[in-house]
Amino acid sequence: MPAFISGANITGLCKELKENSAIDPKLYDKYHVKRGLRRSDGTGVIAGITNICNVHGYVVNEGEIEAIPGELIYRGYSITDLVENVEAEDRYGFEETVFLLLFGHLPSVQELEKFSSYISLKRDLPAGFVEDMILKAPSKNIMNKLARSVLALYSYDDECENKGIENEMRTAVSLIAKLPVIMASAYQVKKRCYDNESMIMHPINYEENTAQCILSLLRPDRKYTKDEAQMLDRLLMLQAEHGGGNNSTFTCRVLTSSGTDPYSAYSSAICSLKGPRHGGANLKVIRMLDNFKENIRNWSDEGEVADYMRKIIRKEANDNSGLIYGMGHAVYTISDPRAVILKKKAFELAAGREIEAEFRLLETIERLTPEIFKQEKGSDKTMCANVDMYSGLVYRMLGIPEDLFTPLFAVARMAGWAAHRMEEILTCGRIIRPAYKAIAAERDYIKINER
């Protein structure tokens, strides 16, 4: 290894970089900088207008934020209504949700049948793609492989630079169809190359919808129950969209505003979602839960659970972050509708099974967190469970490996990204370019022999 990038030399240079990068936190207030594009009261800076989704968790009354039960609205329809009506009719809802997000209205029976069939038929990957792009370059992290594979599909598309809305729609639906297959293939290769386990590649069953396809491709015997497939279907519905301001969707819109191709925009959204502050949060919750299970003898003893929670908040336990993962949200205050729906469905499926005790433990953590935070931090902030509180355990109940928790989020959210990309193309027309305040002082150039 060249001496320049090893040992004390690089350590010293990085130390200098830290010193040269330091910014006094007071300057953010002085120049009215909205860090994270959020105001001091937690509300987001409005960067655009959208017809696609409304994420509603509070109202501002005479300058004061008032907490309200959370609402998630897709194209004017409450997510609660969408899920409840699908359940009342005992059918699947993800494909209908995708249609709604992409085209702006609920499909008729005939439209939904044709659309669902089209998605199934578009699942095939290009000839040689699995061998060349996945088998020959395995990845320990499936999210990186998803992003690379989406970007690679550009090379297989003769119309890759056609920005017409019809071609954009064909590309979007094709990727929505293919992501589950890419995810499953990447996971099987990862198992063989890094986990020393058998790799099983099933052919696509074109009669299966998205939720069924995922379970079918992941399970060695391809078997699943209707309850399991519908549970996954509901989770896909809940994660399909969450407004234009979330990090990955905003990333997609930023890249779209530059005029780049769809594959570049969608792969960047996947990279954003990978982050533990965004889509990777459900894995943080499941690892926190495992830590609770290891350190609490009686899971039903609320006093013991509370005592351990205090240790976590004091940064004395778990990962020493001081955080109870799965609690709190940037917008939702009293409740996250996704968490409410998912929790109800999860308890129905877990009832009477061994995993029910883990759901009960999570429920205890959810219930105790606001009061313990108030006691430990003196905070009166309204706090609720977010969808990540229960999604990871639902995945575990369905036998889905941890490697796929965040990739499954990407499979669902692809629909929302596509809707926002097309809205950006159709309605905006300006490159997104916020300003940064430069504070570096001017310096005189120093000749190289005098440095």
N, C-alpha and C positions, 0 to 999 in steps of 0.2 A: 504494500500500500504506500503511495507517495506520502512523504513526511508532512506535506502541507495539510492533508486532511486527516491526520491521525495525531493522537496524543495531546501534549500540552499546547501545541500550536493552535489547533482548532478550538480547544477549550478557551484559550486566551482570546481568540478572535470573537468567539460567541459571547464571552463576557463583555467585550467592548460593544458588541451589537446590542446587548441588553441595555447598556448604559446610554448608547446613542438613540435607543428607541423609547426611552422613558418619557412618559407624558404625565404631567401633574393632573390628577383627577379633578382639581378645581377648575381647570380650563374647560371642561365639558359644560359646566354651569355658566362660566363666563361667556362662552361663545354660543350658548343655547343649543348645544349639540344633543340630539335625541339618540342616545346610544341604543343600538338594536332597533332603530326606527320606532322607539317607544318613548312616550312622554314620561315625566316623573311620576305621574299617577298610575302608570301601567297601561294606559290606553295607547293604541297603535297610531302612528302617523299615517294619515290617509294618502296612499300613493296611487290609487286608481279607483275605477268604478267597475262593478261586475254585475251581471245578471245571473251568475251561476250558483252562488252559494252565500248564505248568510249565517255567520257564527255569532250568536247573540247570548251574552252572559251577564249583562248589566245595562242599566240606563243611567244617563247623566241628568240629574235633577238640580237645576240652579247651581251648577258647578260641582255638585257632589255625586260621587258614584254610588248608585244603589244596586245591591245584588238582586238578581232575579234567577229563577230556575232556567237552566241553559236550554237553548234551542239551536238545532242544526237544521237548516232549511235548504234543500236541493231544488233549484229552479222553482221556488215558491211552495214546495211540498215539504212538510215536516218529516224528518227522518223517522220519527215515532209513528206517524201515520203510514209511511211507506212500509215499514217493517210489520206493523200490526195487520195491515191489509193482506200482505203476502202470507203471513202466518194464518190468518183467518181462512184463506183459500188453500192452505196446505200446499204451497208451491215454492219455487225458488225465485229469488228477487235480484240477484246481482246483475244479470244481463239486462233486466228491465231498468235497473239503476244506471247502468252504463249508457243505455239508449237515451234516458232522460237527460243525463248530463251532457251528452254529445249533441243531441238534436233539440233540446229545450222543451220537449213535451213527452207525456207518457205514451207508450206505443199501444196500438190496438193488438188484439190477439194475433192477427195475421202478421203485422209488423214485427211483433216480438218473436214469433216462430221463425220468420225469415232471418231476422237479425241474429238470433241465437244459433241457427244452423250455419250462417255465414261465419260467425266467430269460430265454431267448431272446425269448419273446413279450412280455416286460415291458420290452424295451429302448427302445421308442418313447417319445419325449418328448411332452409335451402339445402340442396344436395351437398354433402360433405361438410356442412357447417359444424355439426357436433364433433366430428373428427378433427377438423382443422382449428376451430376456435375454442373448443372446450376440452377435448381429450388431450390435445398436444400442449395445452397451457393451463394446467389445473390451478385453482386458486383456493387458498385456505379460507378466504372470505367470499361468500356467495354474492354479496352486494357488489363487490368489485368485478366479479365475473358477469353479473347482470349488466352493469354499466358498459363493460368492454364489449359484450356481445351485442347490445343495442347499437353501440357505435359501429361495430363491425358490419351490421346488417346494411349500413349505407352502401357498402361495396357490392351488395347483391341486388341493389335496386336501380334499375335503369332510369327511373324518374326521381332519383334522390334529391335533385335540386329544383324540382317542380313545386313551386310554392302555391299553386292553385288550391283553393279550398277543397275541391273534390279529391285531389291527390293527397292533401293533408289528412282528410278523413280516412281514406283507404289505408294510409300509413299508420294512423293512430289505431284503427280497429285491428290491423294486422299485428301490431305490437301488443295490444291488449290480449289477443289470442295466443301469441307466442311466448309471452313472459312466463307463464306457468311451466311450459315445456323446457325453456332455457333454465329456469330455476331448478327443476327436478333433475335435469341432465347434469348441471354443474354440481349439484349435491352428490349425485352418485359418483361422479369422478373424484370429488373431494374425499369421499369415503374410501375409495380404493387407494388413492395416492397418499393420503395423510393419516387415515385412521386404520389402515390395514384391514378393511372390511370388504365384503363382496359388493360388487357393483352390478345393479340390476336395472337394465334399460327396457322398459315396457313400450310396446307400440301404442300409438294414440288410438283411443276409442272415440270415434266421431259422434257417438250417441250421447256422450257425457257433456254436461254443462261445466262451467269453470270450477266450481267447488268439487264436483265429482271427479273431474279430471285430475285435480291436484292430489286428492287422496288416492286415486287409482294409480297414479304414476309413482307415488312415494311408498306405497305398501307392497311388500314382496308378493303377497297373494292377491293384490288388487281389490280386496274386499273392504267394504265399509257399510255402515247402516244408513238409513235415510235420515235418522236423527243427527248423526255425525255430519253428514253432508250439508244438511240444512243449518246446523250450527256454524259451520265454516262459511256457508253462504251469507248468513246474517253478519258475520264479522267482516266479510268482504264489502257488504253494503255499507256498514258503518265507517269503514276506512277509505271508501272510494273518493271522498272529497272533503275538504275542510277550509274552503275559502282561499282567496288569492294571497293572503298575507302570511301563510305558513311558509317556513323556510324553503322547502323543496319546490312548492308551487311558484313562489316568487322567483326562485332561481330559474325555473322553466320560462317564466315570463320575461325575465331580464335577458336571457339568451335569445329568446324569440324576438325581442325588440331590436336586437342587433341585425336581424335578417338572416341568421344562420339556419341550417337545415334542421328538420325535426329530430333526426337521430342524435345530433349534438345536444339539442335542448333537453331531450328526455334522458339521455345518459347523465347529464349534469344534475338533473333532478334526483336521479337515483343516488348519485354520489352525496348529495345533500342529505337525503333521507337516512343514509348510513350512520350519520353522526349520533352519538348517544344523547345529545340534547334534543334530538328530533325523533326519528323513527327507531333508534336503538334503545329507547327508554324502556320498552317492555321487557327487554333482556335484563336491564338493571333491576326491575321489579322482581323478576323470577329469582334472580341471584340473592336479592335481599330476603325474599321469602325463605329460600334455602338456609340463609344465615340465621333467621329466626328459628327455624325448625331445629337447627343444630344446637342452639343456645338456650332454648326454652323447654323445660321438661314437660310442663302441662300447658298445651296450646289453648285450652279453654279457661285457664286462669287469667282473668283480665289484669289482675295486679301484677303478675309476673310478666305479662306481655307489655304492660305500661312501663314497668321498671326498665325493661330492655330497650324500649323505644326512647326513653330518656337518655340512656347511654349513647344511642345512635345520634340523637339530636345534639348531644354534648361532644360529638366526634370521638367517642370512646369505643365505638363498636362498628361492625359491618365494614364499610370501606373508608370510615373516618371522614366522610363528606359532610356529615351533619344533616343529610337529607333523608326523608321518608319518600322513596320513589313511588310514583303513581299517585301522589297527592299534590293538588294545586294545578292551576292552568292559567295561561296568560289572559284568557278571555272569560272562561266559565268561572262562576263564583259559587252559587248555591249547589249546582249540579251540572255534570257533563251528561247530556242525553245519551251519548254513546255508551258511557259506563253504566247508566241506569238500565238500558236495554240489554247490554251484554251480561251484566250481573244476573238479571232475572233469568235469561236463557241458560246461562252457565249453571246456576243452581238447580234448574229443572233437569238438566242432563246429568249433573253430578249426584243428584239425590240417591242415597243408598249405596253409593260407591265409596271406595276408600279415599278417593281424592276430595270428597266432600269436606273432610276435616281441614284440608288446606284452604279451601274456599272460605270456610268459617274463620280461619285464622286471618286471612286477608280482610274479611269483613270487620273483624275486631280491630285490626290496625287502622282501617278506614275510619271507623267510628271514633276511635280514641285520639287520632292524630290532631284534630283542631284544638281540643282542650289541652293536650300535653304541649303543643307548640305555644299556646297562650301562656301556660305556666312557666315554660322554660325560656321563652323569648319575649314574653310580654306583648305578643302580637295579637291584635283583634281582627286580623285579616280573615275574611271569609274564605274557607278552603274546602274543596271537594275532591273526591276521587276522579281521576281522568281515565280515559279508555285503557291506558297502559296498565292500570291497576289489576285488571282482570284478563286482558287479552293474552298475556304470556301463559297463564295457567290454563286458559281455554285451549291454547295450542298444545300444551303438555297433555291435557286430557284427551285430545284427539290423536296423540301419539306423534305429533310433529316435532322434529328435533330442534334444539335451540338455534342451530345454524340457520334455520329458515324463518325465525320469528320476524326479523326485519325484512327479508326478501318477500315474504307474504304480504307485508304492508305495501311494498312497492308494486306487487301484482295488482292489488286493489286500487292504489292511488294513481296508477297509470291512467285511469279513466278521468280523474280530476285534472291531471296535468294536461291531457289532450284537450279537454274542454277549455281550459284557460289559455293554452297556446293558440287555439283557433280564435278565441275572443280577442286576444292580443293582436293577432293578424288582422282581424276584421274591423276592430274599433279604435285601436290606439295610434299607430303610425309614428311614434316617436321612440328613439332609443332611450332606455332608462339610464339616467346618469346623475346620481345625487352628488352633492358637493362635499368635499372634505376641507377643513380649515388647516392650512399649512402654518406651522409655528417655528420651523427651523430658521435660525438666524443666518444671514448671509456671511460667507467666509471668503477670505482672499486665498487664491490658489497658491499652493506651496510647491515649488519645483522639486522634482523627484529626488535630487541629491541632497536636499535640505530637510527631508522628512525624518 
